[in-house]
């Protein structure tokens, strides 16, 4: 799980909606990734800590990429949990 910097908006009930995030790549440069679509939102509890789990999608160079973002409710911190490229999928509108 990699900590990330996130720009998000929140509903009146306090639910975050990720817009884009910044992370440090393997070559120590900053990479900004836009969240094109939130596919699912769920909640899990790990070691007593509640986390919101976002399965998200974006398109980079014509390829759809799925990634999972986690938001820790007690600390208000965001994490990139995993990222999977989907070469066989075409972009959807």
N, CA, C and O atoms as CSV, one atom per row, in Angstrom:
chain,resi,resn,atom,element,x,y,z
A,1,UNK,N,N,0.857,-1.163,0.000
A,1,UNK,CA,C,0.000,0.000,0.000
A,1,UNK,C,C,0.909,1.234,0.000
A,1,UNK,O,O,1.742,1.399,0.892
A,2,UNK,N,N,0.742,2.093,-1.005
A,2,UNK,CA,C,1.576,3.273,-1.146
A,2,UNK,C,C,0.794,4.524,-0.778
A,2,UNK,O,O,-0.272,4.762,-1.345
A,3,UNK,N,N,1.295,5.341,0.166
A,3,UNK,CA,C,0.595,6.586,0.492
A,3,UNK,C,C,0.636,7.536,-0.704
A,3,UNK,O,O,1.635,7.604,-1.421
A,4,UNK,N,N,-0.466,8.273,-0.912
A,4,UNK,CA,C,-0.561,9.200,-2.039
A,4,UNK,C,C,-1.170,10.518,-1.568
A,4,UNK,O,O,-1.810,10.583,-0.518
A,5,UNK,N,N,-0.961,11.569,-2.365
A,5,UNK,CA,C,-1.623,12.853,-2.145
A,5,UNK,C,C,-2.853,12.882,-3.034
A,5,UNK,O,O,-2.768,12.568,-4.221
A,6,UNK,N,N,-4.002,13.258,-2.469
A,6,UNK,CA,C,-5.271,13.160,-3.183
A,6,UNK,C,C,-5.991,14.507,-3.224
A,6,UNK,O,O,-5.966,15.271,-2.259
A,7,UNK,N,N,-6.630,14.782,-4.358
A,7,UNK,CA,C,-7.609,15.860,-4.459
A,7,UNK,C,C,-8.962,15.170,-4.590
A,7,UNK,O,O,-9.171,14.352,-5.486
A,8,UNK,N,N,-9.873,15.511,-3.686
A,8,UNK,CA,C,-11.191,14.866,-3.652
A,8,UNK,C,C,-12.237,15.887,-3.246
A,8,UNK,O,O,-11.924,16.912,-2.640
A,9,UNK,N,N,-13.484,15.592,-3.588
A,9,UNK,CA,C,-14.593,16.379,-3.065
A,9,UNK,C,C,-15.411,15.470,-2.158
A,9,UNK,O,O,-15.390,14.247,-2.304
A,10,UNK,N,N,-16.136,16.081,-1.214
A,10,UNK,CA,C,-16.893,15.330,-0.215
A,10,UNK,C,C,-18.377,15.675,-0.302
A,10,UNK,O,O,-18.752,16.823,-0.539
A,11,UNK,N,N,-19.215,14.650,-0.104
A,11,UNK,CA,C,-20.655,14.882,-0.038
A,11,UNK,C,C,-20.984,15.548,1.299
A,11,UNK,O,O,-20.129,15.643,2.178
A,12,UNK,N,N,-22.214,16.002,1.444
A,12,UNK,CA,C,-22.634,16.597,2.714
A,12,UNK,C,C,-22.573,15.583,3.849
A,12,UNK,O,O,-22.401,15.959,5.008
A,13,UNK,N,N,-22.712,14.295,3.522
A,13,UNK,CA,C,-22.640,13.236,4.532
A,13,UNK,C,C,-21.181,12.898,4.895
A,13,UNK,O,O,-20.938,12.159,5.849
A,14,UNK,N,N,-20.218,13.435,4.141
A,14,UNK,CA,C,-18.811,13.210,4.456
A,14,UNK,C,C,-18.136,12.132,3.636
A,14,UNK,O,O,-17.005,11.755,3.944
A,15,UNK,N,N,-18.791,11.619,2.595
A,15,UNK,CA,C,-18.189,10.590,1.752
A,15,UNK,C,C,-17.266,11.240,0.722
A,15,UNK,O,O,-17.696,12.113,-0.032
A,16,UNK,N,N,-15.990,10.815,0.686
A,16,UNK,CA,C,-15.066,11.402,-0.291
A,16,UNK,C,C,-15.273,10.841,-1.691
A,16,UNK,O,O,-15.708,9.701,-1.855
A,17,UNK,N,N,-14.958,11.648,-2.698
A,17,UNK,CA,C,-14.999,11.251,-4.100
A,17,UNK,C,C,-13.675,11.677,-4.728
A,17,UNK,O,O,-13.456,12.868,-4.950
A,18,UNK,N,N,-12.792,10.727,-5.017
A,18,UNK,CA,C,-11.468,11.081,-5.534
A,18,UNK,C,C,-11.535,11.676,-6.937
A,18,UNK,O,O,-12.314,11.221,-7.775
A,19,UNK,N,N,-10.711,12.701,-7.191
A,19,UNK,CA,C,-10.637,13.347,-8.498
A,19,UNK,C,C,-9.312,13.002,-9.182
A,19,UNK,O,O,-9.300,12.529,-10.318
A,20,UNK,N,N,-8.200,13.241,-8.485
A,20,UNK,CA,C,-6.879,12.867,-9.005
A,20,UNK,C,C,-5.911,12.750,-7.839
A,20,UNK,O,O,-6.127,13.303,-6.761
A,21,UNK,N,N,-4.822,12.003,-8.094
A,21,UNK,CA,C,-3.837,11.815,-7.042
A,21,UNK,C,C,-2.432,11.953,-7.593
A,21,UNK,O,O,-2.188,11.815,-8.792
A,22,UNK,N,N,-1.510,12.232,-6.672
A,22,UNK,CA,C,-0.096,12.366,-7.022
A,22,UNK,C,C,0.683,11.335,-6.229
A,22,UNK,O,O,0.470,11.149,-5.031
A,23,UNK,N,N,1.591,10.671,-6.927
A,23,UNK,CA,C,2.433,9.673,-6.276
A,23,UNK,C,C,3.863,9.816,-6.787
A,23,UNK,O,O,4.102,10.480,-7.796
A,24,UNK,N,N,4.795,9.204,-6.103
A,24,UNK,CA,C,6.193,9.204,-6.520
A,24,UNK,C,C,6.454,7.908,-7.264
A,24,UNK,O,O,6.208,6.821,-6.741
A,25,UNK,N,N,6.958,8.028,-8.496
A,25,UNK,CA,C,7.209,6.844,-9.322
A,25,UNK,C,C,8.535,6.190,-8.935
A,25,UNK,O,O,9.249,6.670,-8.055
A,26,UNK,N,N,8.842,5.092,-9.610
A,26,UNK,CA,C,10.067,4.345,-9.319
A,26,UNK,C,C,11.326,5.175,-9.542
A,26,UNK,O,O,12.334,4.969,-8.867
A,27,UNK,N,N,11.270,6.116,-10.494
A,27,UNK,CA,C,12.451,6.949,-10.760
A,27,UNK,C,C,12.423,8.251,-9.956
A,27,UNK,O,O,13.107,9.209,-10.315
A,28,UNK,N,N,11.646,8.298,-8.879
A,28,UNK,CA,C,11.543,9.416,-7.933
A,28,UNK,C,C,10.919,10.678,-8.523
A,28,UNK,O,O,11.087,11.761,-7.962
A,29,UNK,N,N,10.208,10.565,-9.637
A,29,UNK,CA,C,9.506,11.717,-10.181
A,29,UNK,C,C,8.044,11.675,-9.730
A,29,UNK,O,O,7.513,10.615,-9.399
A,30,UNK,N,N,7.408,12.848,-9.726
A,30,UNK,CA,C,6.001,12.931,-9.355
A,30,UNK,C,C,5.128,12.585,-10.547
A,30,UNK,O,O,5.372,13.054,-11.659
A,31,UNK,N,N,4.118,11.771,-10.319
A,31,UNK,CA,C,3.168,11.374,-11.361
A,31,UNK,C,C,1.766,11.729,-10.876
A,31,UNK,O,O,1.377,11.375,-9.763
A,32,UNK,N,N,1.004,12.439,-11.727
A,32,UNK,CA,C,-0.374,12.790,-11.403
A,32,UNK,C,C,-1.296,11.902,-12.231
A,32,UNK,O,O,-1.143,11.803,-13.448
A,33,UNK,N,N,-2.257,11.255,-11.562
A,33,UNK,CA,C,-3.184,10.339,-12.217
A,33,UNK,C,C,-4.607,10.818,-11.968
A,33,UNK,O,O,-5.001,11.036,-10.822
A,34,UNK,N,N,-5.378,10.983,-13.039
A,34,UNK,CA,C,-6.770,11.405,-12.940
A,34,UNK,C,C,-7.659,10.180,-12.763
A,34,UNK,O,O,-7.447,9.150,-13.403
A,35,UNK,N,N,-8.643,10.300,-11.896
A,35,UNK,CA,C,-9.638,9.245,-11.710
A,35,UNK,C,C,-10.773,9.526,-12.687
A,35,UNK,O,O,-11.544,10.466,-12.490
A,36,UNK,N,N,-10.880,8.718,-13.738
A,36,UNK,CA,C,-11.931,8.929,-14.740
A,36,UNK,C,C,-13.283,8.420,-14.265
A,36,UNK,O,O,-14.314,9.032,-14.545
A,37,UNK,N,N,-13.281,7.297,-13.544
A,37,UNK,CA,C,-14.551,6.666,-13.163
A,37,UNK,C,C,-14.373,5.866,-11.885
A,37,UNK,O,O,-13.374,5.166,-11.718
A,38,UNK,N,N,-15.344,5.969,-10.980
A,38,UNK,CA,C,-15.391,5.117,-9.790
A,38,UNK,C,C,-16.351,3.978,-10.115
A,38,UNK,O,O,-17.533,4.212,-10.366
A,39,UNK,N,N,-15.847,2.750,-10.109
A,39,UNK,CA,C,-16.662,1.589,-10.466
A,39,UNK,C,C,-17.443,1.087,-9.254
A,39,UNK,O,O,-18.652,0.870,-9.334
A,40,UNK,N,N,-16.752,0.906,-8.141
A,40,UNK,CA,C,-17.431,0.458,-6.917
A,40,UNK,C,C,-16.872,1.201,-5.715
A,40,UNK,O,O,-15.742,1.689,-5.737
A,41,UNK,N,N,-17.673,1.277,-4.680
A,41,UNK,CA,C,-17.276,1.830,-3.393
A,41,UNK,C,C,-17.743,0.859,-2.328
A,41,UNK,O,O,-18.923,0.515,-2.268
A,42,UNK,N,N,-16.817,0.415,-1.485
A,42,UNK,CA,C,-17.169,-0.492,-0.392
A,42,UNK,C,C,-16.415,-0.064,0.864
A,42,UNK,O,O,-15.571,0.831,0.826
A,43,UNK,N,N,-16.734,-0.713,1.961
A,43,UNK,CA,C,-16.073,-0.406,3.229
A,43,UNK,C,C,-15.543,-1.692,3.826
A,43,UNK,O,O,-16.188,-2.738,3.751
A,44,UNK,N,N,-14.356,-1.609,4.422
A,44,UNK,CA,C,-13.798,-2.770,5.127
A,44,UNK,C,C,-13.163,-2.287,6.421
A,44,UNK,O,O,-12.846,-1.110,6.592
A,45,UNK,N,N,-12.991,-3.238,7.317
A,45,UNK,CA,C,-12.395,-2.935,8.610
A,45,UNK,C,C,-11.159,-3.810,8.764
A,45,UNK,O,O,-11.260,-5.036,8.807
A,46,UNK,N,N,-9.990,-3.178,8.845
A,46,UNK,CA,C,-8.726,-3.906,8.992
A,46,UNK,C,C,-8.106,-3.510,10.320
A,46,UNK,O,O,-7.806,-2.339,10.552
A,47,UNK,N,N,-7.917,-4.491,11.187
A,47,UNK,CA,C,-7.336,-4.268,12.521
A,47,UNK,C,C,-8.057,-3.139,13.261
A,47,UNK,O,O,-7.423,-2.342,13.952
A,48,UNK,N,N,-9.369,-3.075,13.117
A,48,UNK,CA,C,-10.159,-2.073,13.810
A,48,UNK,C,C,-10.249,-0.736,13.099
A,48,UNK,O,O,-10.978,0.148,13.550
A,49,UNK,N,N,-9.515,-0.562,11.981
A,49,UNK,CA,C,-9.548,0.694,11.237
A,49,UNK,C,C,-10.525,0.590,10.071
A,49,UNK,O,O,-10.398,-0.293,9.223
A,50,UNK,N,N,-11.504,1.499,10.033
A,50,UNK,CA,C,-12.449,1.525,8.918
A,50,UNK,C,C,-11.804,2.181,7.712
A,50,UNK,O,O,-11.174,3.232,7.826
A,51,UNK,N,N,-11.967,1.546,6.539
A,51,UNK,CA,C,-11.424,2.090,5.299
A,51,UNK,C,C,-12.485,2.028,4.214
A,51,UNK,O,O,-13.236,1.058,4.115
A,52,UNK,N,N,-12.537,3.088,3.393
A,52,UNK,CA,C,-13.370,3.074,2.205
A,52,UNK,C,C,-12.505,2.590,1.050
A,52,UNK,O,O,-11.377,3.051,0.878
A,53,UNK,N,N,-13.032,1.664,0.261
A,53,UNK,CA,C,-12.297,1.063,-0.845
A,53,UNK,C,C,-12.956,1.504,-2.153
A,53,UNK,O,O,-14.138,1.241,-2.379
A,54,UNK,N,N,-12.195,2.168,-3.002
A,54,UNK,CA,C,-12.682,2.637,-4.297
A,54,UNK,C,C,-12.008,1.825,-5.396
A,54,UNK,O,O,-10.781,1.823,-5.498
A,55,UNK,N,N,-12.793,1.137,-6.219
A,55,UNK,CA,C,-12.270,0.512,-7.431
A,55,UNK,C,C,-12.494,1.522,-8.543
A,55,UNK,O,O,-13.633,1.869,-8.856
A,56,UNK,N,N,-11.397,1.997,-9.143
A,56,UNK,CA,C,-11.459,3.100,-10.094
A,56,UNK,C,C,-10.874,2.702,-11.438
A,56,UNK,O,O,-10.208,1.676,-11.575
A,57,UNK,N,N,-11.145,3.557,-12.436
A,57,UNK,CA,C,-10.672,3.299,-13.795
A,57,UNK,C,C,-10.208,4.610,-14.413
A,57,UNK,O,O,-10.783,5.668,-14.160
A,58,UNK,N,N,-9.158,4.525,-15.230
A,58,UNK,CA,C,-8.775,5.645,-16.076
A,58,UNK,C,C,-8.166,5.112,-17.361
A,58,UNK,O,O,-7.891,3.920,-17.490
A,59,UNK,N,N,-7.963,6.011,-18.304
A,59,UNK,CA,C,-7.396,5.622,-19.589
A,59,UNK,C,C,-6.059,6.318,-19.773
A,59,UNK,O,O,-5.968,7.541,-19.664
A,60,UNK,N,N,-5.013,5.530,-20.056
A,60,UNK,CA,C,-3.680,6.068,-20.316
A,60,UNK,C,C,-3.186,5.464,-21.613
A,60,UNK,O,O,-3.075,4.244,-21.732
A,61,UNK,N,N,-2.886,6.321,-22.596
A,61,UNK,CA,C,-2.400,5.881,-23.907
A,61,UNK,C,C,-3.313,4.845,-24.556
A,61,UNK,O,O,-2.829,3.884,-25.153
A,62,UNK,N,N,-4.621,5.030,-24.444
A,62,UNK,CA,C,-5.574,4.128,-25.081
A,62,UNK,C,C,-5.836,2.842,-24.340
A,62,UNK,O,O,-6.617,2.013,-24.808
A,63,UNK,N,N,-5.199,2.646,-23.183
A,63,UNK,CA,C,-5.414,1.436,-22.385
A,63,UNK,C,C,-6.194,1.783,-21.132
A,63,UNK,O,O,-5.917,2.786,-20.474
A,64,UNK,N,N,-7.180,0.942,-20.802
A,64,UNK,CA,C,-7.908,1.128,-19.553
A,64,UNK,C,C,-7.090,0.547,-18.416
A,64,UNK,O,O,-6.521,-0.540,-18.526
A,65,UNK,N,N,-7.042,1.282,-17.337
A,65,UNK,CA,C,-6.283,0.838,-16.174
A,65,UNK,C,C,-7.211,0.845,-14.967
A,65,UNK,O,O,-7.864,1.851,-14.686
A,66,UNK,N,N,-7.269,-0.271,-14.257
A,66,UNK,CA,C,-8.043,-0.366,-13.017
A,66,UNK,C,C,-7.095,-0.219,-11.845
A,66,UNK,O,O,-5.976,-0.730,-11.867
A,67,UNK,N,N,-7.553,0.485,-10.819
A,67,UNK,CA,C,-6.740,0.630,-9.617
A,67,UNK,C,C,-7.648,0.764,-8.414
A,67,UNK,O,O,-8.803,1.176,-8.523
A,68,UNK,N,N,-7.100,0.409,-7.264
A,68,UNK,CA,C,-7.869,0.442,-6.027
A,68,UNK,C,C,-7.270,1.497,-5.111
A,68,UNK,O,O,-6.073,1.487,-4.826
A,69,UNK,N,N,-8.125,2.408,-4.655
A,69,UNK,CA,C,-7.727,3.439,-3.714
A,69,UNK,C,C,-8.378,3.144,-2.376
A,69,UNK,O,O,-9.534,2.725,-2.317
A,70,UNK,N,N,-7.632,3.365,-1.302
A,70,UNK,CA,C,-8.173,3.168,0.040
A,70,UNK,C,C,-8.078,4.485,0.807
A,70,UNK,O,O,-7.061,5.177,0.764
A,71,UNK,N,N,-9.162,4.812,1.511
A,71,UNK,CA,C,-9.230,6.010,2.332
A,71,UNK,C,C,-9.450,5.583,3.772
A,71,UNK,O,O,-10.478,4.990,4.099
A,72,UNK,N,N,-8.485,5.884,4.634
A,72,UNK,CA,C,-8.571,5.509,6.044
A,72,UNK,C,C,-9.339,6.593,6.794
A,72,UNK,O,O,-8.883,7.732,6.898
A,73,UNK,N,N,-10.505,6.228,7.312
A,73,UNK,CA,C,-11.401,7.200,7.927
A,73,UNK,C,C,-10.830,7.834,9.192
A,73,UNK,O,O,-11.063,9.019,9.431
A,74,UNK,N,N,-10.094,7.088,10.006
A,74,UNK,CA,C,-9.607,7.626,11.281
A,74,UNK,C,C,-8.467,8.624,11.098
A,74,UNK,O,O,-8.305,9.530,11.916
A,75,UNK,N,N,-7.670,8.469,10.027
A,75,UNK,CA,C,-6.522,9.360,9.819
A,75,UNK,C,C,-6.694,10.292,8.624
A,75,UNK,O,O,-5.884,11.197,8.424
A,76,UNK,N,N,-7.749,10.077,7.821
A,76,UNK,CA,C,-7.998,10.858,6.594
A,76,UNK,C,C,-6.843,10.740,5.603
A,76,UNK,O,O,-6.533,11.698,4.896
A,77,UNK,N,N,-6.208,9.576,5.549
A,77,UNK,CA,C,-5.102,9.339,4.619
A,77,UNK,C,C,-5.554,8.457,3.462
A,77,UNK,O,O,-6.399,7.575,3.621
A,78,UNK,N,N,-4.963,8.718,2.282
A,78,UNK,CA,C,-5.254,7.962,1.065
A,78,UNK,C,C,-4.080,7.061,0.719
A,78,UNK,O,O,-2.921,7.395,0.961
A,79,UNK,N,N,-4.416,5.891,0.138
A,79,UNK,CA,C,-3.401,4.920,-0.273
A,79,UNK,C,C,-3.773,4.339,-1.638
A,79,UNK,O,O,-4.945,4.098,-1.928
A,80,UNK,N,N,-2.754,4.120,-2.467
A,80,UNK,CA,C,-2.931,3.345,-3.693
A,80,UNK,C,C,-2.651,1.912,-3.304
A,80,UNK,O,O,-1.529,1.572,-2.927
A,81,UNK,N,N,-3.675,1.061,-3.394
A,81,UNK,CA,C,-3.528,-0.320,-2.937
A,81,UNK,C,C,-2.972,-1.217,-4.032
A,81,UNK,O,O,-1.978,-1.910,-3.816
A,82,UNK,N,N,-3.597,-1.212,-5.200
A,82,UNK,CA,C,-3.054,-1.995,-6.314
A,82,UNK,C,C,-3.485,-1.384,-7.626
A,82,UNK,O,O,-4.417,-0.582,-7.684
A,83,UNK,N,N,-2.789,-1.779,-8.682
A,83,UNK,CA,C,-3.037,-1.229,-10.001
A,83,UNK,C,C,-2.865,-2.339,-11.019
A,83,UNK,O,O,-1.871,-3.064,-10.989
A,84,UNK,N,N,-3.844,-2.478,-11.936
A,84,UNK,CA,C,-3.806,-3.545,-12.938
A,84,UNK,C,C,-4.121,-2.941,-14.289
A,84,UNK,O,O,-5.100,-2.206,-14.423
A,85,UNK,N,N,-3.296,-3.240,-15.311
A,85,UNK,CA,C,-3.576,-2.763,-16.668
A,85,UNK,C,C,-4.468,-3.766,-17.372
A,85,UNK,O,O,-4.308,-4.976,-17.211
A,86,UNK,N,N,-5.414,-3.254,-18.158
A,86,UNK,CA,C,-6.360,-4.088,-18.891
A,86,UNK,C,C,-6.201,-3.815,-20.375
A,86,UNK,O,O,-6.939,-3.009,-20.941
A,87,UNK,N,N,-5.252,-4.472,-21.004
A,87,UNK,CA,C,-4.934,-4.206,-22.407
A,87,UNK,C,C,-6.045,-4.637,-23.344
A,87,UNK,O,O,-6.186,-4.065,-24.425
A,88,UNK,N,N,-6.835,-5.624,-22.966
A,88,UNK,CA,C,-7.867,-6.137,-23.856
A,88,UNK,C,C,-9.137,-5.311,-23.851
A,88,UNK,O,O,-10.016,-5.534,-24.684
A,89,UNK,N,N,-9.254,-4.369,-22.940
A,89,UNK,CA,C,-10.477,-3.578,-22.840
A,89,UNK,C,C,-10.373,-2.317,-23.671
A,89,UNK,O,O,-9.300,-1.723,-23.779
A,90,UNK,N,N,-11.469,-1.912,-24.251
A,90,UNK,CA,C,-11.495,-0.659,-24.979
A,90,UNK,C,C,-12.130,0.398,-24.079
A,90,UNK,O,O,-12.928,0.056,-23.206
A,91,UNK,N,N,-11.798,1.663,-24.270
A,91,UNK,CA,C,-12.373,2.729,-23.434
A,91,UNK,C,C,-13.886,2.787,-23.574
A,91,UNK,O,O,-14.436,2.587,-24.657
A,92,UNK,N,N,-14.552,3.069,-22.444
A,92,UNK,CA,C,-16.000,3.187,-22.433
A,92,UNK,C,C,-16.371,4.629,-22.125
A,92,UNK,O,O,-15.625,5.343,-21.454
A,93,UNK,N,N,-17.515,5.047,-22.615
A,93,UNK,CA,C,-17.975,6.417,-22.331
A,93,UNK,C,C,-18.967,6.404,-21.202
A,93,UNK,O,O,-19.472,7.457,-20.811
